[in-house]
Amino acid sequence: MELLDEQWVSMASATTKEIAGSGAYASTADFERIFIEDMSALYLLSLLLTGDGDRAEECFVASVGESTKGNRVFKEWARSWVRRTIIQNAIRLVAPRQRSGRTIQSAVSPRDLNYVPLGSEAEVGAILGLAPLERFVFVMFVLERHSEHDCSILLGCSRKDVAEALARALQHLGRLMNFQQTEANSGLEGTSGLESFRPVIELTIARYFGIPRRNTTLSP
C-alpha cells in the first residue's frame, strides 16, 4: 500500500509539473498581446466606466501594469481577467459609491471618438451622461454580463443598491433614446424593468462587441 501511495504521489507530481510546464498559464507576452489586439475595446471599457479620457487612459495604463506582473491565470481566462482588472481599477479611480449626480459630459469627445464603435456615438454619449454608480452598474451588468451579486461585491454595495441604480440607468437611457418605458414602476423594485429596454440594450451590446472600430493608438 505504501508503495502504491508513493507511486501515486510521484505520478500526481509529474502530472502537475507537466501541466504547469505546458503553458497552461498566461504569460506576460500573452497579456501584452491581449492589450494590443483588444486595445480599442479595452480602452472603450475604461472610458465607459471612468467617464472621461484622462481617467480612462490612467485606468488602461494601470491595468496593463497589473495584468503583466506574472499573475498565475489560465490562458482561457486571461481576457476575462484583463476586463475585470480594468473594472477594479476604474472603481478605485472613480469611487462611484461616493459620488452622486449626473456627469456634465453627455457626448463623446473628439479625442475618444476613435475608440467608439461606428454608429454608436449616441449610445456611448448617453452612457457617459449617467451618474457614476448608474454608469458602473449599467456597464458591468448589461455590457460585461456580471451578475447583480458580482456587481455588489466589486462595488461594495448591496444588491438592492445595484438593482435601483440599474433601474435609474435604464429609465434615463430609455428617455434619451426615445424608447417606451413599459415597466418603469416595477423596475424600481428590482431588475424586471430590464425587459422593457431589451431593444436598446441588445443594440448597444451588439455594437459594443461586434462593430469594427476606427484604427488608432493611445497617446503616449
C-alpha positions as CSV (number, residue, x, y, z in Angstrom):
1,M,0.0,0.0,0.0
2,E,2.8,2.4,0.9
3,L,4.5,1.7,-2.4
4,L,1.3,2.3,-4.3
5,D,0.8,5.6,-2.4
6,E,4.4,6.7,-3.3
7,Q,3.8,5.8,-6.9
8,W,0.5,7.8,-6.9
9,V,2.2,10.8,-5.4
10,S,5.0,10.6,-7.9
11,M,2.6,10.3,-10.8
12,A,0.5,13.2,-9.5
13,S,3.6,15.4,-9.0
14,A,4.8,14.6,-12.5
15,T,1.3,15.4,-14.0
16,T,1.2,18.7,-12.1
17,K,4.7,19.6,-13.4
18,E,3.6,18.7,-16.9
19,I,0.5,20.9,-16.8
20,A,2.4,23.8,-15.3
21,G,5.2,23.4,-17.9
22,S,2.8,23.1,-20.8
23,G,2.0,26.7,-21.0
24,A,-1.4,26.4,-19.2
25,Y,-0.9,29.8,-17.6
26,A,-0.9,33.1,-19.5
27,S,2.5,34.6,-19.8
28,T,3.4,38.3,-19.8
29,A,3.6,38.1,-23.5
30,D,0.1,36.7,-23.7
31,F,-1.3,39.6,-21.6
32,E,0.6,42.1,-23.7
33,R,-0.8,40.6,-26.9
34,I,-4.3,40.9,-25.4
35,F,-3.9,44.6,-24.8
36,I,-2.5,45.1,-28.3
37,E,-5.2,43.1,-30.0
38,D,-8.1,44.4,-27.9
39,M,-6.8,47.9,-27.3
40,S,-9.8,49.7,-28.7
41,A,-12.3,47.5,-26.8
42,L,-10.4,47.7,-23.6
43,Y,-10.0,51.4,-23.8
44,L,-13.7,51.8,-24.5
45,L,-14.5,49.8,-21.4
46,S,-12.2,52.1,-19.4
47,L,-13.9,55.2,-20.9
48,L,-17.4,54.0,-20.3
49,L,-16.6,53.2,-16.7
50,T,-14.5,56.3,-15.8
51,G,-16.5,58.8,-17.8
52,D,-13.6,60.8,-19.3
53,G,-10.5,60.4,-21.4
54,D,-7.8,61.3,-18.8
55,R,-9.1,58.8,-16.3
56,A,-9.7,56.2,-19.0
57,E,-6.0,56.4,-20.0
58,E,-4.9,56.2,-16.4
59,C,-7.2,53.2,-15.8
60,F,-5.9,51.5,-19.0
61,V,-2.3,52.0,-18.2
62,A,-2.7,50.8,-14.6
63,S,-4.4,47.7,-15.9
64,V,-1.6,46.9,-18.3
65,G,0.9,47.1,-15.4
66,E,-1.2,44.9,-13.1
67,S,-2.0,42.3,-15.8
68,T,1.6,41.8,-16.9
69,K,3.1,41.2,-13.4
70,G,3.2,37.5,-13.8
71,N,-0.2,36.5,-12.3
72,R,-1.0,32.8,-12.5
73,V,-4.0,33.0,-14.7
74,F,-5.1,30.2,-17.0
75,K,-4.8,31.2,-20.7
76,E,-8.5,30.7,-21.3
77,W,-9.4,33.1,-18.5
78,A,-6.8,35.8,-19.5
79,R,-9.2,38.1,-21.4
80,S,-11.8,37.9,-18.6
81,W,-9.1,38.7,-16.1
82,V,-8.0,41.7,-18.0
83,R,-11.5,43.1,-18.2
84,R,-12.1,42.5,-14.5
85,T,-8.8,44.3,-13.7
86,I,-10.0,47.3,-15.7
87,I,-13.2,47.4,-13.8
88,Q,-11.4,47.2,-10.4
89,N,-9.0,50.0,-11.4
90,A,-11.9,52.1,-12.6
91,I,-13.7,51.6,-9.3
92,R,-10.6,52.7,-7.4
93,L,-10.2,55.8,-9.6
94,V,-13.8,57.0,-9.6
95,A,-15.2,55.6,-6.3
96,P,-18.7,55.6,-7.8
97,R,-20.5,54.9,-4.5
98,Q,-19.2,58.2,-3.1
99,R,-20.3,60.3,-6.0
100,S,-23.8,61.3,-6.9
101,G,-25.5,63.4,-9.6
102,R,-25.1,63.1,-13.4
103,T,-22.0,64.0,-15.2
104,I,-21.7,67.0,-17.3
105,Q,-20.4,65.1,-20.3
106,S,-23.1,63.6,-22.4
107,A,-21.3,63.5,-25.8
108,V,-18.2,61.7,-26.9
109,S,-15.2,64.0,-27.1
110,P,-13.2,64.2,-30.3
111,R,-10.1,62.6,-28.6
112,D,-12.1,59.5,-27.7
113,L,-14.2,59.2,-30.9
114,N,-11.7,56.7,-32.5
115,Y,-12.4,54.2,-29.7
116,V,-16.2,54.3,-30.2
117,P,-17.9,51.7,-32.4
118,L,-19.1,53.2,-35.7
119,G,-22.6,54.5,-35.4
120,S,-22.7,54.2,-31.6
121,E,-21.8,57.7,-30.6
122,A,-25.3,58.5,-29.3
123,E,-25.4,55.4,-27.1
124,V,-21.9,55.9,-25.7
125,G,-22.7,59.6,-25.1
126,A,-25.8,58.6,-23.2
127,I,-23.9,56.1,-21.0
128,L,-21.3,58.7,-20.3
129,G,-24.0,61.1,-19.1
130,L,-25.2,58.7,-16.4
131,A,-24.4,59.3,-12.7
132,P,-21.2,57.3,-11.7
133,L,-22.9,54.4,-9.8
134,E,-25.6,54.1,-12.5
135,R,-22.9,54.1,-15.2
136,F,-20.8,51.4,-13.5
137,V,-23.8,49.2,-12.8
138,F,-25.1,49.5,-16.4
139,V,-21.7,48.7,-17.9
140,M,-20.9,45.9,-15.5
141,F,-24.3,44.3,-15.5
142,V,-25.6,44.9,-19.1
143,L,-22.4,45.1,-21.2
144,E,-20.0,43.0,-19.2
145,R,-22.6,40.5,-18.1
146,H,-21.7,40.4,-14.4
147,S,-24.4,39.2,-12.0
148,E,-26.1,41.5,-9.5
149,H,-24.2,39.7,-6.8
150,D,-20.8,40.2,-8.5
151,C,-21.6,43.8,-9.1
152,S,-22.5,44.3,-5.5
153,I,-19.2,42.7,-4.3
154,L,-17.0,44.7,-6.7
155,L,-18.8,48.0,-6.0
156,G,-19.0,47.4,-2.2
157,C,-22.8,48.0,-2.1
158,S,-25.9,45.9,-1.6
159,R,-27.8,44.1,-4.3
160,K,-30.7,46.4,-3.7
161,D,-28.4,49.4,-4.5
162,V,-27.3,47.7,-7.7
163,A,-30.9,47.0,-8.8
164,E,-32.1,50.5,-8.1
165,A,-29.0,52.0,-9.9
166,L,-29.7,49.8,-12.9
167,A,-33.4,50.8,-12.9
168,R,-32.4,54.5,-12.9
169,A,-29.9,54.0,-15.6
170,L,-32.4,52.2,-17.8
171,Q,-35.0,54.9,-17.3
172,H,-32.5,57.6,-18.2
173,L,-31.2,55.8,-21.2
174,G,-34.7,55.0,-22.3
175,R,-35.7,58.6,-22.2
176,L,-32.6,59.8,-24.1
177,M,-33.0,57.1,-26.8
178,N,-36.8,57.5,-27.2
179,F,-37.8,54.0,-26.2
180,Q,-41.1,53.3,-24.4
181,Q,-40.7,52.6,-20.7
182,T,-43.5,50.0,-20.1
183,E,-42.2,48.6,-16.9
184,A,-40.7,51.6,-15.1
185,N,-42.6,51.2,-11.9
186,S,-41.7,47.5,-11.4
187,G,-38.2,48.3,-12.4
188,L,-37.5,50.3,-9.2
189,E,-38.1,47.1,-7.1
190,G,-35.6,45.1,-9.0
191,T,-34.3,44.4,-12.5
192,S,-37.6,43.4,-14.1
193,G,-37.6,46.8,-15.9
194,L,-34.7,45.4,-17.9
195,E,-37.1,43.7,-20.4
196,S,-38.7,47.0,-21.5
197,F,-35.3,48.2,-22.5
198,R,-34.2,45.0,-24.2
199,P,-34.1,46.5,-27.7
200,V,-31.8,49.4,-26.9
201,I,-29.7,47.1,-24.6
202,E,-29.3,44.5,-27.3
203,L,-28.4,47.1,-29.9
204,T,-25.8,48.6,-27.6
205,I,-24.3,45.2,-26.8
206,A,-24.1,44.3,-30.5
207,R,-22.2,47.5,-31.2
208,Y,-20.1,47.2,-28.1
209,F,-18.8,43.8,-29.1
210,G,-19.3,43.5,-32.8
211,I,-18.9,46.6,-34.9
212,P,-15.4,47.5,-36.1
213,R,-13.8,50.5,-34.5
214,R,-11.6,53.1,-36.2
215,N,-7.9,52.2,-36.1
216,T,-6.0,54.2,-33.5
217,T,-3.3,54.2,-30.9
218,L,-3.2,55.6,-27.4
219,S,-1.3,58.8,-26.9
220,P,1.9,58.3,-25.0
